[in-house]
Amino acid sequence: MSENIFEIKNAEYVYTGGVSALAGISLEIKKGERVAFMGANGSGKSTLLSLLDGLIFPSKGTVNAFGRELSETALSDADFAKSFRSKTGFVFQNPEVQLFCPTVREDIAFGPLCMGLAVEETEKFTQGIANELGITELLDRPPHRLSIGEKKKVAIATALVMDPEVIIMDEPTAGLDPLTTRHIIDLLIKAGQAGKTVITATHDIHTVEETADIIYILGRDKKITASGTPQKILNNASILMENNLIHMHTHKHGESEQPHAHPHLHDHHSHGHPV
């Protein structure tokens, strides 16, 4: 039986002011599994990823990771915190949240140095991930002067520099041009092929079939409203429309006076919208 990396049981999360972000989530994520969370804005996808990364903790219920409950108490244990942080890499939707050092090189090196790696070892890791992501020429540049695609690649480098077992990405292709999107998708495919656990939150129905083995749909009620293989979910137009993942187009056919409405998997690339 496959090992569970994460076990979530009846997890709820309520923000200050009483705003519910998650209303009872239960699921398991196995080692090497590729999982995508999809749903309308405000359905709780980013909150769920933050719970999995131990950035916040459930108001009710539990989140277990690597056989131990993720809690403030657990992460105050230096040994567990070091082990957990070395095994998980998190990429925020907005890459600027992760980039705060004077140069790209320092941003990538920040995590390994905090984990206690020697300077020489850290430089080796930094150079390695920069080569893999094709950002070597950016290493000595200030992050605030990079394009959005370059910033996203650097943010990914900061998360993957220590070769984590689990990769968690929030909207990995949001706002990227088609070529950079392809690079990110290829990276996620490669990570999956290497046996890593890949967890994403995304609206991008055009790439999820390549990057996920299972999709969970979070509904407006902040619960899991559907789950299944990409083929099962993407072929269910009613679920996709209910959760704002596709929308209805109205057409007139021939000389008919009556317009006909059809659901469409809307191709953002061809319409000039951000991915």
C-alpha positions in Angstrom: 0.0 0.0 0.0 1.3 3.4 -0.9 2.5 5.6 1.9 0.4 8.6 2.8 2.3 11.9 2.8 -0.6 14.0 4.0 -3.8 13.0 5.8 -6.5 15.7 6.3 -9.4 15.0 8.5 -12.4 17.3 8.8 -10.2 20.4 8.5 -11.8 23.8 8.8 -10.3 27.2 8.7 -11.8 30.5 9.8 -10.1 33.8 9.2 -10.1 36.6 11.7 -13.5 38.2 11.6 -15.3 34.8 11.2 -14.8 34.4 7.5 -14.9 30.7 6.6 -12.2 29.6 4.1 -12.6 25.8 4.5 -15.6 23.9 5.9 -14.6 20.3 6.6 -12.0 18.9 4.2 -11.0 15.2 4.4 -8.5 13.6 2.0 -5.3 11.7 1.7 -2.3 12.4 -0.6 0.0 9.5 -1.2 3.7 9.5 -1.9 4.4 10.2 -5.6 0.8 11.3 -6.3 0.1 14.3 -8.4 -2.9 16.3 -7.1 -4.6 19.4 -8.4 -7.1 21.5 -6.5 -9.5 23.4 -8.7 -12.4 25.7 -8.0 -13.8 29.3 -8.3 -12.0 32.2 -6.6 -12.6 32.1 -2.9 -13.3 28.4 -2.7 -10.3 27.8 -0.4 -7.6 26.4 -2.7 -4.8 28.7 -1.4 -5.9 28.2 2.2 -5.7 24.4 1.7 -2.2 24.7 0.3 -1.1 26.8 3.2 -2.4 24.2 5.6 -0.4 21.5 3.8 2.7 23.6 4.0 2.3 24.3 7.7 2.0 28.1 7.1 -1.4 28.1 9.0 -3.2 25.5 11.1 -6.8 24.3 11.0 -9.3 25.9 13.3 -10.9 22.5 13.6 -9.8 19.0 12.4 -6.3 17.9 11.7 -3.6 17.9 9.1 -0.9 15.2 9.3 2.3 15.2 7.3 4.9 12.4 7.2 3.1 10.6 10.0 2.9 13.6 12.4 0.3 16.2 13.0 1.1 19.6 11.6 0.7 22.1 14.4 2.5 25.0 16.0 3.7 22.7 18.7 5.1 20.2 16.1 6.9 22.9 14.1 8.4 24.3 17.3 10.3 21.1 17.4 13.5 22.1 15.6 14.3 18.6 14.3 10.8 18.0 12.9 10.7 21.6 11.5 14.0 21.1 9.7 12.9 17.7 8.4 9.5 19.0 7.2 10.9 22.1 5.5 13.6 20.1 3.8 11.0 17.7 2.4 8.5 20.3 1.1 8.9 23.2 -1.4 6.2 25.8 -1.6 5.7 28.3 -4.5 3.2 31.2 -3.8 1.0 32.5 -6.6 2.7 35.9 -6.3 6.4 35.2 -6.7 7.3 38.6 -5.1 6.2 37.2 -1.8 9.2 34.8 -1.9 11.8 37.2 -3.3 13.2 39.7 -0.8 17.0 39.6 -1.0 19.2 42.0 -3.0 20.1 39.4 -5.7 18.6 36.2 -7.1 21.6 34.2 -5.9 20.9 35.3 -2.3 17.2 34.5 -2.6 17.9 31.0 -3.7 20.7 30.5 -1.1 18.6 31.8 1.7 16.7 28.5 2.5 19.7 26.2 2.4 21.8 28.6 4.6 18.9 28.7 7.1 18.8 24.9 7.1 22.5 25.0 8.2 24.2 24.0 4.9 27.8 25.2 4.5 28.4 28.1 2.1 30.2 25.9 -0.4 27.4 23.3 -0.4 24.8 26.0 -0.7 26.5 27.5 -3.8 26.6 24.1 -5.4 22.8 23.6 -4.8 22.2 27.2 -6.0 24.2 26.7 -9.2 22.6 23.4 -9.9 18.9 24.6 -9.7 19.8 27.7 -11.7 21.2 25.5 -14.4 18.2 23.2 -14.4 15.7 26.2 -14.7 17.8 28.1 -17.2 18.3 31.2 -14.9 22.0 31.2 -14.5 22.3 34.6 -16.1 19.8 36.0 -13.5 21.8 35.0 -10.4 23.4 38.4 -9.8 20.4 40.5 -10.8 18.0 42.1 -8.3 14.7 40.3 -8.3 12.6 43.4 -8.6 14.0 44.1 -12.0 12.9 40.7 -13.5 9.9 40.0 -15.6 6.9 38.1 -14.1 8.0 34.9 -15.8 11.6 35.3 -14.5 10.4 36.0 -11.0 8.2 32.9 -11.1 11.2 30.8 -12.2 13.3 32.2 -9.4 10.5 31.6 -6.8 10.4 28.0 -8.0 14.2 27.8 -7.7 14.0 28.9 -4.0 11.5 26.1 -3.4 13.3 23.4 -5.3 16.9 24.2 -4.5 17.2 21.4 -1.9 15.4 18.8 -4.0 12.3 18.4 -1.8 10.1 15.3 -1.9 6.9 17.4 -2.1 6.3 20.3 -4.5 3.4 22.6 -3.7 2.5 25.3 -6.2 -0.3 27.9 -6.1 -1.4 28.8 -9.6 1.9 27.9 -11.2 1.0 29.2 -14.6 -0.9 32.3 -13.7 0.1 35.4 -15.7 2.7 33.6 -17.7 3.3 33.7 -21.5 2.8 30.4 -23.3 6.5 29.5 -23.6 7.2 30.0 -19.8 4.0 28.1 -19.1 5.3 25.2 -21.1 8.6 25.3 -19.2 6.7 25.2 -15.8 4.5 22.3 -17.0 7.5 20.4 -18.2 9.2 20.9 -14.8 6.1 19.5 -13.0 5.9 16.5 -15.4 9.6 15.8 -14.8 9.1 16.1 -11.0 6.2 13.6 -11.2 8.3 11.2 -13.3 11.0 11.4 -10.6 8.5 10.1 -8.0 7.9 13.4 -6.3 4.6 14.3 -4.8 3.2 17.3 -6.8 0.3 19.4 -5.4 -1.0 22.4 -7.3 -4.0 24.8 -7.1 -5.0 26.0 -10.6 -7.7 27.3 -12.8 -5.8 26.2 -15.9 -7.9 23.3 -17.3 -5.6 23.2 -20.4 -2.6 21.9 -18.5 -4.0 20.0 -15.5 -4.4 16.8 -17.5 -0.6 16.7 -17.9 0.2 17.6 -14.3 -2.3 15.7 -12.2 -3.4 12.2 -11.6 -6.4 13.3 -9.5 -8.4 16.5 -9.3 -10.4 17.8 -6.3 -13.0 20.5 -7.0 -13.6 22.9 -4.1 -17.1 24.3 -4.2 -18.5 27.6 -3.0 -19.4 25.9 0.2 -15.6 25.5 0.9 -15.9 21.7 0.7 -14.8 19.1 -1.8 -17.7 18.9 -4.2 -16.2 16.4 -6.8 -13.0 14.4 -7.3 -11.7 12.1 -9.9 -9.2 11.6 -12.8 -8.6 14.6 -15.1 -10.5 12.8 -17.8 -13.5 12.3 -15.5 -13.6 15.9 -14.3 -12.8 17.6 -17.5 -15.5 15.7 -19.3 -18.1 16.9 -16.8 -19.2 20.3 -18.2 -21.8 20.9 -15.5 -19.2 20.6 -12.7 -16.8 22.8 -14.5 -19.5 25.5 -15.2 -20.8 25.3 -11.6 -17.3 26.1 -10.4 -16.5 28.9 -12.9 -13.8 26.8 -14.6 -15.6 27.1 -18.0 -18.4 29.4 -19.2 -21.2 29.3 -21.6 -20.9 30.9 -25.0 -24.0 31.8 -27.1 -23.9 31.4 -30.9 -26.3 31.8 -33.7 -26.2 29.0 -36.2 -26.8 29.7 -39.9 -30.0 31.7 -40.5 -31.6 30.6 -37.3 -33.1 33.4 -35.2 -32.6 31.5 -32.0 -29.1 31.6 -30.4 -27.8 28.3 -29.0 -25.7 28.2 -25.9 -22.8 25.8 -25.6 -20.3 25.2 -22.8 -16.7 25.8 -23.9 -13.3 25.0 -22.5 -12.2 28.6 -22.9 -8.7 28.8 -24.5 -7.1 31.8 -22.8 -4.1 31.7 -25.0 -6.0 32.3 -28.2 -7.9 35.2 -26.7 -4.9 37.1 -25.5 -5.7 36.8 -21.8 -3.2 35.9 -19.1 -2.8 32.2 -18.6 
